[in-house]
Amino acid sequence: MTDTHRMLVFSNPIEGREIEFNTWYEEVHMPEVLGTPGIVAAQRFELSTGAVPPAPESTQQYLAVYEIEGDPAEAFAAMVERSKTGEISRGEATDPTSLSMLFYSPRTGRITG
């Protein structure tokens, strides 16, 4: 089994600033976070409101999934340090009350069908 963990970051833009938020997140923030040792990949998602309704408690519209190789605590500490030095910026169009971050470690190897 691989030692690749996932960091899930849920967020929303400040109302009326969605374009600014998405541009910053995809063109600035994700590359900044990917510059952190141990963080090797990233992908963003938007809450699907089509055929499958969201869970009633889903309040965040966006999800970023980062892959971490090695110790997630070390990667997180490096990310915090890079945030303190300004190497990772904080988006002005991000609603700070919506931010939520979770870390997941693999329980099984990858299973395909």
N, C-alpha and C positions, 0 to 999 in steps of 0.2 A: 504494500500500500504506500502511496506517495505521501509525502509530508507537506501537501499543499492545503492550506487553510483558506477560508473565505471571510472577508470583512464586508458586511452589508451596511450601507449607509443610506438611510431614508431621509428625504428632504422635500421641501416645497419652496417655491419662490415667494417673495413678497408680492402681494396682489398687484397686478398690472405691470410686473417686471419680469415676466416669464421669458421673453426673448433674451434679455440681458443675462438672466440667470443661466439659461441653457447654453448660451454662447460662452460665458465665463467657465461654466462647469466643464464643457467638452473641449474647449480650445486652450484653457489656462490651467484649471484645477486638476483635471485628470493627469495631464503630463507632469505637473508638479508632484503629485502623489506618486506617480510611477517612477520618479527619481529617487524614491526612498528605498534603501537597501532592503531586499526581501519582498518587496511588492513587485510582482512580475507581469500582471495583466489586469485589465479593467474593462468593464462593460456597463453601460447604463440602460435602464429600463424605465418605461412609463406605465403607470397603472392602466390596465386594460379595462375599458368600460363597454366593450362590445358584446360578444356572445356570452361571455362568462361574467356575471356581476361580481364586483369586488365584495370582500367581506365587509360587514357593516362597520367594523372598527378600523378599516383602512382609511387613514386620514392623510397619509403622505402620497403625493402623486408620483414621485420619482424615487428610483432605487439605483444605486451604483454598487456593483459587485467587484471587489478587488481580490485577486488571488495572491496569497502570501506563501512563499516558500521558506521553510525554516520556522523559527520560533515567532509566533504572532505577537508576543509581548515585546520582543526586541524590535520588530517592525513598527509597532505602535509607539514605542518610546522614541524611535528615530523620527517618526512622523510628528510627534509632539515637539521634539527639539527643532525640527525644520520649520514648524509653524511659528515657534518663538522667534526664530531668526528671520522670518519673512520669506523663506524659500517655498513655503506653502501658504498661499494667500487665502483670505476669507472673503467670499463673495458678498458684495454690498447688497445684491438683490436676493440673497438667501434669507428666508424667514428663520431666525435662530431658534424660535420656539418649536419648529417642526423637525429639527435634527435628531436623529436617533441612529446609533451605531451598535451592531452586534457582530460577534466573532463566532465562527463555526469551524470545528476541526473534523476531519474525515472519520467516519465510523466504519465505513466499508471501502473497498476499492471501487473504482468506477464500473458500473454494470451497464452494458448496452444490450439492445434487443434486436 
